[in-house]
């Protein structure tokens, strides 16, 4: 008897409703914990280790004591857009990684990086090993502008540009040409303002962030002095938040330059705006129209760089240089608005204007891509069709994050969206809609399958080796981390 007490400090088995077994233990082997799994526990596979994936896993593990969760990630490193999308000068936003790390280290959660679902293993193979699959792989595609010249050298998507300075391996060959004076950013959301801020920020400030060394060198040599942030609608429809706008207004070494005509009638409409939109619009009005105080006037006079919103403009054509290969400007259609508020629609006036520039960055949105022929996909909306995260006509298949809703909102939006999907999954378990009575092998089978296919799995402890190397490299140059930039280097660090 004493040997059992040594082996198990606590074992409890009981049935909760239909087909629900909970197994708990603190030490030893067996039950539903790690390292050895009970075949009777519900097994959930999550594809994607960004915020959507981790928040879905977090809710599942906290809400039910018998669920085992395995997270599969295409890259060897976790955290998705928190690592590769959040601006390097926004370290406070990245603190959510601490919460995700706690989830990854939970006894009923495992991380498997360097696994490309759809290529290394199919969704149907995962379905054979798990009771439920949650697709949370985000939006790695770019929305096309659909205009002539968008394939010219010097035209980039914001997604790829952000990936370049944030160390996304697939974007390290981008090497954007920053030798021009004027850059035009199409789109007025937070990502557009992130890009504008990085282009215009003093390098001394960026040196203290986790921006990659090659991009820091390129920005240090940049000749960009003006950034125009273009939107098809007006000031009251701008998609950024007040925090990002305030950062631009106060950006060291840069002054705002707006067109007063763009703000005609805006002051009169303020009283009818919801509070967040009102505060944002008031800051824009103040920046554009008010004469600043003496200190701010001096700061602006001394600024060597400038930025500004350009409203009521849509891209018509990216204009080439004489060689026909590189961008030399952009032709913009002048719009007017029909309707008011968030529902206002941009309507062409027939007028156009040309803006000389050597860099065009399209920040008109990310889009999800299909992962596997067996998974329903709405190509027009670029989402997996679903109801509250339940994939339509695909029992046991769920989705969360941008794949579920499209690329909208901030990390907190994704958190709520992912919790909703987790709740749907748990409801289906409890009601019996999702059958968890049949034993499933989970990662045991998938790991064996991947090994026979030569896939080098990266566990969370392997990631911690990568993390340690990156932070050590960063300490040597006064940064929080210096990221590894290739999958090969990441795998090498994981194996040390």
N, C-alpha and C positions, 0 to 999 in steps of 0.2 A: 504493500500500500504506500509505503514511504517513497518508493521509486516513482510512483505516479504523481505524488505531490511534488517531487523534484522536477518531473517532466512537464507537468501542467500546473501552473499556479492558479488558473481559473479556467474551467470548462463548463459552458452552459449550452444546453441544446433545448430549444423549444420551437413549437410551431406557431407561426403568426399567420392566421388566415389560410387561404388556399396556397399550398406549395411554397410556403415561406419558412426557411430554416435559418436560424441565426446561430453562428458559432463564434465564440469569443475565447481568446486566450492571450496571455501576456508573455509566456515563455514556451519553448518547446516546439513541437511540430504537429501538424494536423489542423483541423478546423478550417476556418476561412481566412486565416492570416497568411503572411509570408513567413518563411520561404516556400512552404509546401501547401498546396491548395486543395481544398475539398472540392470534389466534382459536383457537390450538391449546391454550391453557392451560385447565385446569378452572376454571370460574367458579361461585362460590357466593354466593348472596344470603342475608343475614341480616336478618330483620325484627324490629327492636327493638334499642335501643342501651343497655340497662341492663347489669347485671353478666353476665347469661346470654348476651346477644349478644356482648359484648366478650370474655368468656372463651372462647366458642366460636371467635370469629375468631382470638384469640391462639393457640390450640392448632393450628388449621388452618394458619396462616401459619408457625408454628415447626416443625411436623411435616413439612411438605412444601413444597419450594422452588418449586413451579410454580403453586400455587393462588392465584387472585385472589379477594378477598373484598370485597363491597360491603354496607355496613350501611345499611338504610333505617329512619328514625325519624319517627314521627308529628309530634313537636314540632320546632321549630327548634334545640333544644338537646339534647345527648347526656347519657348517664349514668343515665337512669331513676331508680330508687329511691335511688341514691347521692346524687343531687341533691335529689329530692323526697320521699324516705322516711326517710333517716338523720336522726336528731335533730340540730338545729343545735349543741347542746352536746357533740356527739361528733365533733369535726373529725378525730380520728385515723382514724376509720373511712373518712372521705372521701379519705384519702391514696391509695386504690386508683385514684382518677382519674388519678394520674400514670402508672400502668401502662397504663390504657386509652388515655391520650393517645399513648403510645409506639406502641400497636397502630394507632390511627387514623392516625398519621403514617407508618406503614410503607409502603414503595413498592408493596406489593401489597394495600393496603387503602384503601377510600374510604368516606367517610361522606356520606350524603344525608339531611338533615333536612327537616322540613316536608312529608313525604310520607306520606299516610294510605293504607296498603295495605288494600285492600278497598273503598276509595272512589275515590282518585285513580288507582290501578292495581290490577288484580285479581291474585290469586295465579296464575291460569292464564296471564296475560300475563308474569308473572315467570318462570314455568316455561318459557315459550318462549324466554326470553333467557338462562337460567342452567341449568347442569347439575344443581344442587341448591339447594333452598330450606330454610333453617333458621328456623323460627318461634320467636322468643324474646321475644315482646312482653309477657310477664308477666301480671299479674292486676289489671286496672283496675276490676273490678266489686266490689260489696259483698255479703257474705252477709246475707240478711235474718234478723231475729230471729224473725219469724213470730208476733208478738204484737200484740194490739190496742193502738193508740195510738202505734205506732212512727213514724207520719207526723206527729206533733204537732210544732209549733215547739219548738225546744230539744232535739230528738233528732238526733244526728249520728252518722255512721259515723266510726270512728277514721281510716280511709283519707282521708276528706274533711277531717277536722280537721287531720291531719298535713299534707295537701296545702295547706291554708290557711296554716299558719304557715311552711311551707317554700317557698311561692311557686309552686305548681302553678297554671297559668293557669285551668284549669277550676274551681278551688275558691276563686277570689278574691271571688266574690259570696256566700260562706258567711256572713261576718260574724256569728259565734256570739254569742249573748247571754250575757255573763258576769256578769250583775247578781245572780245568786243566791248563796247561801252554800254550798250543798252540791251537788257533782257526783258522779254515779255512773257508773263505767266498768264495762262488762260485758266480762269476759275478763281473764285474768291473765298474758298473754304479754308479751314485751318491748315491743311497740307500746303496750299498755295502760299499762305503766310509763313509757314515753316521754311519753305524753300527760299522765299524772298529774304527772310531774316538771316538764313545761313549764307546766302550770297553777299549780303551787305555787312555782316557782323565783323568787328575787328578780330583778327586772328588771335590776338592775345587772349581774348575771352574764350575762343573755341579751343585753344590749347589745353584748357583745364577740363575739357569734356572727353567723352569716349568716342569722338569723331575719329575716323581712321586717319592714319598718318599720310597716306598718299593723297587723300582728298584735302587734308589740311594744307599740304604743300601746294596743291593746285589752287586752292582758294587764296593762299598767300601771294600767288603770282597773278591772281585774277585782275583784269582791267575793267570789270563790270562796275559802272558807277551809277547807273540808273536802272531801277526795276519798276516796270508797269504791271499792275495786277488787274487784269481785264475781266469784266463780267457782262453777261448779256442783259441783265436787268439792272435795277437801281439800288441806291443806298439802303432802302428799307427791305431789300431782299437778299442782302449780302449774307453769305453762309458761314462766315467765321464767328468766333465768340469774342467777347470783350477782352478776355485775357490776352489772346493773341494780337488783337488790335492794339492794346495798350503797349505791348512789347515792341510793336513796330513804331508807334508814336515816340517812344522813349529810347529807341535804338541809338546807342552811341555812334557818333560820326555820320549819322544819316538824318536828313530832314524830309518831312512829308511835302509833297507837291500835288495838290488836288485841283480839279476844275470846278470853279464856283457854280457854273451853269448846271452841273450834274446834281446840285442840291436844291434846285428851284422847287419850292412848295413843300420841302421836307419838314421845315420847322413848324409849319401849320398843321402837319399831320401827326406830330409827335404825341399829342394828347390822347389819340386813339390807339396807340401801340401798347401791346403787353409790356410789362416792366423790363424783362431782359432785353427785348428788342429796342425799347425806348432808350435804355442806358447805352446800348451799343451805338444807336443812331446819334444820340447826343454827343458822344465822344467823337464820332466822325464829323459832325457839324462843327464842333469846337475846333477840331484839328484843321478842317478845311477853310473855315470862314472867319474865325475869331483872330484878332491880332494878339499874338502871345505876349507874355510879360518880357521885361528887358533881358532877364537871364536866358529865357528860352530863345529869344530873338538872337542873342549872341551865339548860343549853341548851334542854331540853325545856320547862321552866317558862316560859322567855322566848319560846318559839315562838308565833307568832300564827296559824299554820296547822297542819293535821293531816291525816293520811292513814291508811288501814288496809285490810288485806285483809278481805273477808267471804266465808267459805267456805260450801260446801253450800247454795248459793242459785242459783235459776234464774229468769229473768224470766217473769212471767205476763202482765203488762199494764202499759203506761205510762199513768199516771193524769193526766187533764187538770185544768186549773184551771177555775173556774166558767164562764169564757167558752167552754170546750170546744175551744180552739185551741192552748193552750200546756201544756207539761208542768208538773205540780205534784208529781209523785212517781212511784214505781215499786212495783208489787206483785211480791214475790219469793216463789217456792215454796221451802219448806225441804226439803232433800234428805237422804238418808242414802246410804251407800255399800254396794254389794254387790261383794265381791271385794276385792283389795288391789293395791298397786303401780300401775304405769302402766295396767293393764287394769281397774282399779276402775271401776264404773259407777254413775252418780248415779241414785237411785230416789226418786220423790216420796213424801213422808210424808203428804201431805194438808193439812199446815199451810202457812199463808201469812203474810207480814208486809209491811207497807207502810213505805216509806222516803220521807220528804219530800225533794224535790230539785227544782232548776230547770234542771238540765242532765243529759242522759243521753248517753253516748258508747258506741256499740257497737263493741267490739274483738274480734269473734268470728271474724274472718278475712276475707281478700280472696278473690276468685274470678276466674278467667279467663273471658273472653267469646269467642264464636266470631268469627272475623275475615272469613270468606268462605264462601259456601255450598258451595264445592268442597272444603273442608277438613273431614275427619271431626272430630266433636266429641262428647264424652260430657257431656251436660247435667247428669247427676246428680253426677258427680265434678268437673265443671267443668275438664276437662283435654282435651287432644288425645290420643286413645288411641294408645299407642306401645309399642314394645319396644326398650329401650336407646336411645331417642331416634328410632328409625325409626317414622314415622307408619304405622299399620296400613292396609293396602290402598291405599297411595299412594306408589308408587316415586318416589324423588328428593325426597321431602318428609320433613323431620326437625323435631324440636322440642327445646328445652332450657329450663332454668329452671323457674319455677313453672307454666308452661303444660304442662310435661312431668310434673311430680310433684304439683302442688298447692302452695299457699303455705306451705311449711315450711322451717325452717332459717335459717341466717345466710348472709352473703355467701360464706364459705368452702364452705358446703354447695352453693351455686349454682355455685361454681367447679368443684367435682368433678363435679357433675351435667352441666355444660356440656362439660367435657373428655371425659366419657364419650360424649356425643352426637357430638362432633368425631371421636372414635376410631371410632365406628360408621360415620360418613360416609367416613372415610379407608379403613376396611376394605372398604367397598363399592366405592370407587374402585379399590383394588388388586386386588380379586377379579374385577372386571369386572361385578359386580352393578349398579353405577351406570356407565352408558356415558358416558365422557368423550371418545370418539373423534370425535364430531360437533362441529364448530365451533359455538360459541354467541356471540352479540354482546355479552351482558352489559349493562352500564350504558349503552353507546353507544345501543342501541335504546330503553331505558327512559327515559333522559334526554330524548331527542327526543320520545317519546310524552308525557311529563309537560309538556314545554314547550308542545306543541300544545294541552294541556288547561289551560294557564294556571297551572300549579303552579310556585311560586317555590322552587326548590331551595336548600337551605343546605348548603354544603360545610363541611369541618372548618376551613378557613381563615376562612370566614364566622363560624363559631362562635367562633373565637379573637378576632374583633372584638367579639362580644357579651361574651365573657369579660373582655376588656380593659376594656370600659366598666363592667361590673359591679364589677370589682375597684377601678377608679378611684373609682367612686361609694362603695364601701365604705371606702376609705382616708380619704375626706373625713369620715367619721363614726366612725372607729376600729374598723371591722368588716372581716372578710376579704373580704366582697363585699356589695353591695346588689343583689339580683336584680331583673331586669326581670320584670314580672308579667303582661304580655299578649303574645300571639303577635305582635300588630301591632308592639309596641315591639321585640321580638326581631328581627323581619324588618327593621325600620327600621335597627337597629344593624348588622345583617349587611350592609346595602347601603352603609354609609358608608365 
